[in-house]
C-alpha cells in the first residue's frame, strides 16, 4: 500500500511540473509533454476545410492540395496546388513568411513576406485561432461570414 501511495505522489508531483502543458485549446489535448512550438513545427497537409474532405496528393486529379511547413526558426512556407478540370490546368502557388504565437499562445500569427498576389491572401498578416494542436493534428479557425471556419491539417513529416 505504501508503494502505491508513493507512486501516486510521484505522479502527482510530475504533473505539477507541467502546468503550461494542460488543455489550452477548445479541442485539446488534455495533457501534452511537448511544447506548443514542438507540436507545430513540421509539415502539415490540409485534409478538410469547412467540413468538406479534400483530395489526397496521390493521385491528384481534382480540387486543391495545401501544405504548410512551419520551421523552428519562425519561417514558414505554404504551397497550394489546384487542378481545374474544366480548363485541364494545374496551378501551383508557394507563399513564404514568418510565424509566431501571440502572447497567450492561442493564435498563430502569420506574416506573408513573398508569394503570388491573389484574392486568397488579400493582406499580409493573419491570426489563425488554434482549436486543436496535437503532435499529429492541427485545427485552426479563420474568420468567416458566420463566425470561425475550421480548417483541419494532419502532420506529414
Beta strands, then each sheet from edge to edge (+ up, - down):
strand 1: 42-49
strand 2: 52-53
strand 3: 63-70
strand 4: 75-84
strand 5: 89-101
strand 6: 107-114
strand 7: 125-133
strand 8: 137-144
strand 9: 147-155
sheet 1: 2+ 1- 3+ 4- 5+ 6- 7+ 8- 9+
end
